[in-house]
Amino acid sequence: MSLDRWLEILSTLGRNRLRTFLTMLSVAWGILMLVVLQGAGQGLSHGTQEQFKDDAVNSIWMFAGRTTIPYGGYPVGRRLTFDNGDYDALRDAPGVEHLTGRYGIRGGGFFGGEVIVRRGDKSSSFDVRSVHPDHLYLEKTIMVAGRFLNQRDLDGHRKVAVIGMPVRDFLFGPGADPMGQWIEVNGVAFQVVGVFTDEGGEGELRKVYLPITTAQRAFGGNDRINMLMFTVGDADVAESQALADQAIALMAEHHDFAPADKQAVRVRNNVEAFDRFNKIFKIIELFVWVIGLGTIVAGIVGVSNIMMIAVKERTKEIGVRKALGATPSSIITMIVEEAVFLTAIAGYVGLVAGVAILQLVAAVLPANDFFSDPTVDLGLAIKATVILIVAGALAGYFPARAAARVNPIVALRDQ
């Protein structure tokens, strides 16, 4: 396209600044809204996915509670406590893949908690969890040095510990090798055998893992277990619910409570929760698409209407061009080029503005469990922009074709 043609397009658009601005605004707004809505939807999705990032999504967690139904001569309100027998029963149950218990030592929370961990003259409070070896799979713990707990540690009641990277950095120094060194947990010495990282963030890294049998003996826990967690392989929602019911039935048989008592053993089914999360965000994604496509359609309609008006207003100009020898194809090409130029520039502006808004939101708003990393598929946004450009070309083509067919004499008489 020659420089003269570009200058002619700019001159034509410049003569109708308001109309040009409104046309570009409708196109840019459509793309911007699609980009922002898609990014917001992704931000919500990423934020919620963070809640599942640290834990196995195919897992079931069980918490001992209080009975609410009289059973076997026992009154309501009886407090239940898991023990090693419950772990053994679940370990042999069909469908259970990886299994671990947790026991919280005194000085920490019920499921583990902040206790004093010391090395020499350095001490601080860290979250201490006593667990079985399969806990590695339930929390997606990633070893960076040494090893995790194993069955021999539990069988021998070994005083060994696996620590998170921040614990290592505080007690031994950043990047130090703590393998074989000793730390004290509530005054009891444990030898470090591993260092781990975790995708769950800083909170999941400030932890110390101990063999559950050692903690039960060293900290007066007898054979108590505060909670049980197990994975169910590739079981779907219905199968995971059946496995959860099976586990509750085993606990009911062991502790003499009604299997229908939902408060005696509370269950967190991550398979069901993750499936529900996916369904919710499919609905949100559909809603975002409907709104985004609605704004694009509105932009297309706006471009079409404005181009029809623009061609109508230029009927006399078109008549002059035809009288001077312009062919119908040259007139159609002229108007289509103007429409494509207009929608392309406006679409690009909307795309850049939308991405800039998402980048600003990502920089200003800290990542959390509800909103994180609002990104958009640029390929998708570019395709939407191309669709708008094609729509703009068609919006210019049809009225231009009709105008090009008008007799020059009739066009020159147009008022």
C-alpha positions as CSV (number, residue, x, y, z in Angstrom):
1,M,0.0,0.0,0.0
2,S,1.4,3.4,-1.0
3,L,2.2,6.3,1.3
4,D,-0.5,8.3,-0.5
5,R,-3.1,5.6,0.3
6,W,-2.1,5.7,4.0
7,L,-2.4,9.5,4.1
8,E,-5.8,9.3,2.4
9,I,-7.0,6.8,5.1
10,L,-5.7,9.0,7.9
11,S,-7.3,12.0,6.3
12,T,-10.7,10.3,5.9
13,L,-10.6,9.1,9.5
14,G,-9.5,12.5,10.7
15,R,-12.4,14.3,9.1
16,N,-14.8,12.3,11.4
17,R,-12.8,12.2,14.6
18,L,-15.8,11.5,16.9
19,R,-17.1,8.7,14.8
20,T,-13.6,7.3,14.4
21,F,-13.1,7.5,18.2
22,L,-16.4,5.7,19.0
23,T,-15.7,3.0,16.5
24,M,-12.2,2.3,17.9
25,L,-13.6,2.5,21.4
26,S,-16.1,-0.2,20.7
27,V,-13.5,-2.5,19.3
28,A,-10.8,-1.8,21.9
29,W,-13.4,-2.2,24.7
30,G,-14.4,-5.6,23.4
31,I,-10.9,-6.9,23.3
32,L,-9.9,-5.3,26.6
33,M,-12.9,-6.8,28.4
34,L,-12.2,-10.3,26.9
35,V,-8.6,-10.1,28.1
36,V,-9.4,-8.7,31.6
37,L,-12.2,-11.2,32.2
38,Q,-10.1,-14.1,31.0
39,G,-7.2,-13.0,33.2
40,A,-9.5,-12.5,36.2
41,G,-10.9,-16.0,35.7
42,Q,-7.4,-17.4,35.5
43,G,-6.4,-15.5,38.6
44,L,-9.3,-17.0,40.6
45,S,-8.4,-20.4,39.3
46,H,-4.7,-20.1,40.1
47,G,-5.5,-18.7,43.5
48,T,-7.8,-21.6,44.4
49,Q,-5.4,-24.2,42.9
50,E,-2.8,-23.0,45.4
51,Q,-4.9,-24.6,48.1
52,F,-4.5,-28.0,46.4
53,K,-0.9,-27.5,45.4
54,D,0.6,-28.7,48.6
55,D,-1.7,-31.7,49.2
56,A,-2.4,-34.8,47.1
57,V,-5.7,-34.1,45.4
58,N,-6.6,-37.8,45.5
59,S,-6.4,-38.0,49.3
60,I,-8.9,-38.4,52.1
61,W,-8.2,-36.9,55.6
62,M,-9.9,-38.2,58.7
63,F,-10.3,-36.3,62.0
64,A,-11.5,-37.8,65.2
65,G,-14.4,-35.9,66.8
66,R,-17.2,-36.4,69.3
67,T,-20.2,-38.8,69.0
68,T,-23.6,-37.3,68.5
69,I,-25.6,-40.5,68.3
70,P,-26.0,-43.0,71.3
71,Y,-24.6,-46.4,70.4
72,G,-23.8,-49.6,72.2
73,G,-24.7,-48.2,75.6
74,Y,-22.3,-45.2,75.2
75,P,-23.8,-41.7,75.6
76,V,-23.4,-38.9,73.2
77,G,-20.5,-36.5,73.5
78,R,-17.8,-39.2,73.8
79,R,-14.5,-37.9,72.5
80,L,-12.7,-40.3,70.1
81,T,-9.0,-40.6,69.6
82,F,-7.3,-42.5,66.8
83,D,-4.5,-45.0,67.6
84,N,-2.0,-47.2,65.9
85,G,-4.7,-49.9,65.6
86,D,-6.7,-47.6,63.3
87,Y,-3.6,-47.1,61.2
88,D,-3.0,-50.8,60.9
89,A,-6.7,-51.4,60.0
90,L,-6.6,-48.8,57.2
91,R,-3.2,-50.0,56.0
92,D,-4.8,-53.4,55.1
93,A,-8.0,-51.9,53.6
94,P,-8.5,-52.3,49.9
95,G,-8.2,-49.2,47.8
96,V,-5.8,-47.4,50.2
97,E,-2.7,-46.4,48.3
98,H,-0.5,-44.3,50.7
99,L,-1.3,-43.9,54.4
100,T,0.0,-41.8,57.2
101,G,-1.0,-40.6,60.6
102,R,-0.1,-37.4,62.4
103,Y,0.6,-37.0,66.1
104,G,1.0,-33.5,67.6
105,I,3.6,-33.4,70.4
106,R,3.0,-31.4,73.6
107,G,3.9,-27.8,73.1
108,G,2.5,-27.8,69.6
109,G,-1.1,-27.9,68.3
110,F,-3.4,-30.9,68.2
111,F,-2.1,-32.0,64.8
112,G,1.4,-30.7,65.4
113,G,2.4,-27.1,66.0
114,E,5.0,-24.6,67.0
115,V,7.5,-26.0,69.4
116,I,11.0,-24.9,70.4
117,V,13.7,-26.3,68.1
118,R,17.3,-25.7,69.2
119,R,20.8,-26.1,68.0
120,G,23.5,-24.8,70.3
121,D,22.6,-21.2,71.1
122,K,20.2,-20.9,68.3
123,S,16.5,-21.6,68.9
124,S,13.1,-20.7,67.5
125,S,9.6,-22.0,67.2
126,F,8.9,-24.3,64.3
127,D,6.0,-26.5,63.3
128,V,6.8,-30.1,64.3
129,R,4.9,-33.0,62.8
130,S,5.3,-36.7,63.7
131,V,4.3,-38.9,60.8
132,H,4.6,-42.1,58.9
133,P,6.9,-42.5,55.8
134,D,4.0,-42.2,53.3
135,H,3.4,-38.6,54.5
136,L,5.9,-37.8,51.8
137,Y,3.2,-38.5,49.2
138,L,0.3,-36.8,51.0
139,E,2.0,-33.4,51.3
140,K,4.1,-33.6,48.1
141,T,7.3,-33.1,50.1
142,I,10.4,-32.7,47.8
143,M,13.7,-33.8,49.2
144,V,16.7,-31.6,48.4
145,A,19.2,-33.4,50.6
146,G,19.4,-36.7,52.5
147,R,16.2,-38.7,52.8
148,F,12.7,-38.8,54.3
149,L,11.6,-41.0,57.1
150,N,11.5,-44.7,56.5
151,Q,9.9,-47.8,58.1
152,R,13.2,-48.7,59.9
153,D,13.1,-45.3,61.6
154,L,9.6,-46.2,63.0
155,D,10.4,-49.8,63.8
156,G,13.6,-48.8,65.7
157,H,12.0,-45.7,67.3
158,R,15.0,-43.7,65.9
159,K,15.5,-40.2,66.9
160,V,15.9,-38.7,63.4
161,A,14.4,-35.6,61.9
162,V,13.7,-34.2,58.4
163,I,13.8,-30.4,58.3
164,G,12.6,-27.7,55.9
165,M,15.0,-25.4,54.2
166,P,14.2,-22.3,56.3
167,V,14.8,-24.5,59.5
168,R,18.1,-25.5,58.1
169,D,19.1,-22.0,57.1
170,F,18.2,-20.6,60.6
171,L,19.9,-23.4,62.7
172,F,22.9,-24.2,60.5
173,G,23.2,-21.2,58.1
174,P,22.0,-20.7,54.5
175,G,23.0,-23.6,52.3
176,A,24.8,-25.5,55.0
177,D,25.0,-29.3,55.1
178,P,23.2,-30.4,58.3
179,M,23.3,-34.1,57.5
180,G,24.2,-36.1,60.7
181,Q,24.0,-33.0,62.9
182,W,21.8,-32.9,66.0
183,I,19.0,-30.6,67.0
184,E,16.8,-30.5,70.1
185,V,13.0,-30.7,69.8
186,N,11.4,-29.8,73.2
187,G,14.7,-30.8,74.8
188,V,14.9,-34.2,73.1
189,A,17.9,-34.7,70.7
190,F,17.2,-35.7,67.1
191,Q,19.7,-36.3,64.2
192,V,19.0,-34.6,60.9
193,V,18.8,-37.1,58.0
194,G,17.1,-34.9,55.4
195,V,16.2,-31.5,54.1
196,F,13.1,-30.8,52.1
197,T,11.3,-28.1,50.1
198,D,7.6,-27.8,49.5
199,E,5.4,-26.1,46.9
200,G,3.0,-25.0,49.5
201,G,5.0,-21.9,50.4
202,E,6.9,-20.7,53.5
203,G,4.3,-22.0,55.9
204,E,4.9,-25.6,54.7
205,L,8.6,-25.2,54.7
206,R,9.0,-24.1,58.4
207,K,8.5,-27.7,59.5
208,V,10.3,-30.5,61.2
209,Y,9.2,-34.1,60.6
210,L,9.8,-36.9,63.2
211,P,9.0,-40.6,63.2
212,I,5.5,-41.0,64.7
213,T,6.5,-43.9,66.9
214,T,9.5,-42.1,68.3
215,A,7.4,-39.0,69.1
216,Q,4.7,-41.1,70.7
217,R,7.3,-42.7,73.0
218,A,9.4,-39.6,73.6
219,F,6.6,-37.1,74.3
220,G,4.1,-39.3,76.2
221,G,1.7,-40.0,73.3
222,N,1.4,-43.7,73.9
223,D,-0.1,-44.9,70.6
224,R,-2.3,-41.9,69.9
225,I,-2.8,-40.5,66.4
226,N,-4.5,-37.2,65.9
227,M,-5.5,-37.6,62.3
228,L,-5.2,-40.1,59.4
229,M,-4.6,-39.4,55.8
230,F,-4.5,-41.7,52.8
231,T,-4.5,-41.5,49.0
232,V,-7.0,-43.5,46.8
233,G,-5.1,-43.8,43.5
234,D,-7.1,-42.8,40.5
235,A,-10.5,-43.3,42.2
236,D,-13.2,-41.0,40.9
237,V,-15.6,-39.1,43.3
238,A,-18.0,-42.0,43.8
239,E,-15.2,-44.5,44.4
240,S,-13.5,-42.1,46.8
241,Q,-16.7,-41.6,48.8
242,A,-17.1,-45.4,49.0
243,L,-13.6,-45.7,50.3
244,A,-14.2,-43.0,52.9
245,D,-17.3,-44.8,54.0
246,Q,-15.3,-48.0,54.3
247,A,-12.7,-46.2,56.4
248,I,-15.4,-44.8,58.7
249,A,-16.9,-48.3,59.1
250,L,-13.5,-49.6,60.2
251,M,-13.2,-46.8,62.7
252,A,-16.8,-47.4,63.9
253,E,-16.0,-51.1,64.5
254,H,-12.9,-50.3,66.4
255,H,-14.3,-47.5,68.6
256,D,-17.9,-48.6,69.0
257,F,-19.8,-45.6,67.5
258,A,-22.6,-45.4,65.0
259,P,-21.3,-45.6,61.4
260,A,-23.9,-42.9,60.4
261,D,-22.6,-40.5,63.0
262,K,-21.0,-37.8,60.8
263,Q,-19.4,-36.0,63.7
264,A,-17.7,-38.9,65.3
265,V,-15.2,-39.0,62.4
266,R,-15.0,-35.9,60.2
267,V,-13.8,-36.5,56.6
268,R,-12.2,-34.2,54.1
269,N,-12.4,-35.8,50.7
270,N,-10.0,-33.9,48.5
271,V,-11.1,-35.9,45.4
272,E,-14.6,-34.5,45.9
273,A,-13.3,-31.0,46.8
274,F,-11.1,-30.9,43.7
275,D,-13.9,-32.1,41.4
276,R,-16.3,-29.5,42.9
277,F,-13.6,-26.9,42.3
278,N,-13.2,-27.9,38.7
279,K,-16.9,-27.8,38.1
280,I,-17.3,-24.3,39.7
281,F,-14.5,-22.9,37.5
282,K,-15.9,-24.5,34.4
283,I,-19.0,-22.5,35.1
284,I,-17.0,-19.4,35.8
285,E,-15.0,-19.9,32.6
286,L,-18.3,-20.3,30.6
287,F,-19.6,-17.1,32.2
288,V,-16.4,-15.2,31.4
289,W,-16.6,-16.5,27.8
290,V,-20.3,-15.4,27.4
291,I,-19.5,-11.9,28.8
292,G,-16.3,-11.6,26.7
293,L,-17.9,-12.8,23.5
294,G,-20.9,-10.5,24.2
295,T,-18.6,-7.5,24.3
296,I,-16.9,-8.6,21.1
297,V,-20.2,-9.0,19.4
298,A,-21.2,-5.6,20.6
299,G,-18.0,-4.2,19.1
300,I,-18.7,-6.0,15.8
301,V,-22.2,-4.5,15.7
302,G,-20.9,-1.1,16.6
303,V,-18.3,-1.3,13.8
304,S,-21.0,-2.5,11.3
305,N,-23.4,0.3,12.1
306,I,-20.8,3.0,12.0
307,M,-19.4,1.8,8.7
308,M,-22.8,1.7,7.2
309,I,-23.4,5.3,8.3
310,A,-19.9,6.3,7.1
311,V,-20.5,4.8,3.6
312,K,-23.9,6.4,3.4
313,E,-22.5,9.8,4.3
314,R,-19.8,9.3,1.6
315,T,-22.3,8.5,-1.2
316,K,-21.6,11.7,-3.0
317,E,-17.8,11.3,-2.7
318,I,-18.2,7.8,-4.1
319,G,-20.2,9.2,-7.0
320,V,-17.4,11.7,-7.7
321,R,-14.8,9.0,-7.7
322,K,-16.8,6.8,-10.1
323,A,-17.4,9.8,-12.4
324,L,-13.6,10.3,-12.4
325,G,-13.0,6.7,-13.4
326,A,-12.8,4.8,-10.2
327,T,-13.8,1.1,-10.5
328,P,-16.2,-0.6,-8.1
329,S,-13.4,-2.8,-6.9
330,S,-11.2,0.2,-6.0
331,I,-14.0,1.8,-4.0
332,I,-14.7,-1.4,-2.1
333,T,-10.9,-1.9,-1.4
334,M,-10.7,1.7,-0.2
335,I,-13.5,1.3,2.4
336,V,-12.4,-2.2,3.5
337,E,-8.9,-0.9,4.0
338,E,-10.2,1.9,6.2
339,A,-12.3,-0.6,8.2
340,V,-9.4,-3.0,8.6
341,F,-7.0,-0.3,9.6
342,L,-9.5,1.0,12.2
343,T,-10.2,-2.3,13.8
344,A,-6.6,-3.5,13.8
345,I,-5.3,-0.4,15.6
346,A,-8.2,-0.5,18.1
347,G,-7.8,-4.2,18.7
348,Y,-4.1,-3.8,19.3
349,V,-4.8,-1.0,21.8
350,G,-7.4,-3.0,23.6
351,L,-5.1,-6.1,23.7
352,V,-2.1,-4.0,25.1
353,A,-4.3,-2.2,27.6
354,G,-5.9,-5.5,28.9
355,V,-2.5,-7.1,29.3
356,A,-1.2,-4.0,31.1
357,I,-4.1,-4.0,33.5
358,L,-3.5,-7.6,34.4
359,Q,0.2,-7.0,34.9
360,L,-0.6,-4.0,37.2
361,V,-3.1,-6.1,39.2
362,A,-0.5,-8.9,39.5
363,A,2.1,-6.5,40.7
364,V,-0.1,-4.6,43.2
365,L,-2.2,-7.5,44.6
366,P,-0.2,-10.1,46.5
367,A,-0.8,-13.7,45.7
368,N,-3.3,-15.4,48.0
369,D,-5.6,-18.4,48.3
370,F,-8.3,-16.7,46.3
371,F,-6.5,-14.8,43.5
372,S,-3.0,-15.3,42.0
373,D,-1.2,-14.8,38.8
374,P,-3.9,-13.3,36.5
375,T,-2.7,-14.4,33.1
376,V,-4.4,-14.7,29.7
377,D,-3.8,-16.9,26.7
378,L,-2.3,-14.3,24.3
379,G,-3.0,-16.7,21.4
380,L,-6.6,-16.6,22.3
381,A,-6.6,-12.8,22.6
382,I,-4.9,-12.5,19.2
383,K,-7.4,-14.8,17.6
384,A,-10.2,-12.6,19.0
385,T,-8.5,-9.5,17.6
386,V,-8.2,-11.2,14.2
387,I,-11.9,-12.1,14.3
388,L,-12.7,-8.4,15.0
389,I,-10.5,-7.3,12.1
390,V,-12.2,-9.8,9.8
391,A,-15.6,-8.6,11.1
392,G,-14.5,-5.0,10.5
393,A,-13.5,-5.9,6.9
394,L,-16.9,-7.5,6.3
395,A,-18.6,-4.5,8.0
396,G,-16.9,-2.3,5.4
397,Y,-17.3,-4.6,2.5
398,F,-21.0,-5.1,2.3
399,P,-22.1,-1.4,2.5
400,A,-19.1,-0.5,0.2
401,R,-20.3,-3.1,-2.4
402,A,-23.8,-1.6,-2.3
403,A,-22.4,1.9,-2.7
404,A,-20.1,0.9,-5.5
405,R,-23.1,-0.3,-7.5
406,V,-24.9,3.0,-7.3
407,N,-25.1,5.0,-10.6
408,P,-22.6,7.9,-10.4
409,I,-25.4,10.3,-11.5
410,V,-27.6,9.2,-8.6
411,A,-24.7,9.3,-6.2
412,L,-23.8,12.9,-7.2
413,R,-27.4,14.0,-6.5
414,D,-27.2,12.6,-3.0
415,Q,-27.7,15.3,-0.3
